[in-house]
Amino acid sequence: MMSCTRSRLTFAGKINHMKRFKVLLLIISFTTVSVSSFAWWGQQGHRIVGEIADSYLSSKARKAIREILGDESIAITSNWPDFIKSDSTFNYLSTWHYINVKQGLSQNEFNAALGNDTLTNAYTKLNFLIAELKNKQLPLDKKQMYLRLLIHIAGDIHQPLHVGQFEDLGGNRIRLQWFGESTNLHSLWDEKLIEFQKLSYTEYTSWINHTTKAQRKQWQEQPLNEWFFESYQLAGKIYNSVTQPEPKLSFRYNFDYIEMLNNQLLKGGVRLAGLLNSIFG
């Protein structure tokens, strides 16, 4: 009788243990969805942009940046604004990574909207960071924080869906299947397409970092509003690529959009270098 009771207790314990395990898995699942739903140009994307930028720094800018960041490279420091999301004291920075703009605007309408913009978003804060970093009296701790933010946000806005629609949170609400995995359009462009190439950030940089002096000059001379409008136009094309609910995307989508993705990573790095050279050069 005692043996039978012990068996029942053991069995009940196993059931409770299984229930707790399932609850734990469910919590992990929700946590993963929550974090990935608000990702910004994943780690690889930012590191690629940072590594490209590093290759085009002037000697004066390189020296000034080293005095601020020490031995931390641009590629590594580029992810700092994502790493600190776990600290609630930095929650106020969340809207600095993107800007919401309704689709269908002409370039003049888009520029007018930016010109009248007073909201806290990537455009207003990137301008703020540029102005602050040009202040030679700025304390070192502020320089470090603002430089890390500038490096990150300059990369972010070259991910087209960071200049996306409010209704779908820049594609976060547009569900799809990527090689059978449930994800969303924003995450696809933040991380999935880059990860699909199976390259380290240094290998990826070596693959795409090929520019002419004329290209670099043209890209770096374009004002910020043109960077944003370019991403805005590309966002429209990306939205139009999803023509049915929860599409099943795979090799063909990669074939159709990898050139656009790589061009944006490359332009992001070249323009970031130009920005840093103009601030510290």
GIKAMO-V864963 format. One record per run of one state. SS is the DSSP state (helix for helix, strand for strand, loop for the rest). FROM is the first residue (numbers start at 1). TO is the last residue. If there is no record, write none. Layout:
BEGIN
SS|FROM|TO ; SS|FROM|TO
END
This chain:
BEGIN
loop|1|1 ; helix|2|37 ; loop|38|42 ; helix|43|54 ; loop|55|58 ; helix|59|69 ; loop|70|73 ; helix|74|77 ; loop|78|79 ; helix|80|86 ; loop|87|87 ; helix|88|97 ; loop|98|106 ; helix|107|115 ; loop|116|121 ; helix|122|133 ; loop|134|139 ; helix|140|156 ; loop|157|159 ; helix|160|163 ; loop|164|174 ; strand|175|178 ; loop|179|180 ; strand|181|184 ; helix|185|196 ; loop|197|200 ; helix|201|208 ; loop|209|212 ; helix|213|221 ; loop|222|223 ; helix|224|240 ; loop|241|247 ; strand|248|249 ; loop|250|250 ; helix|251|280 ; loop|281|281
END
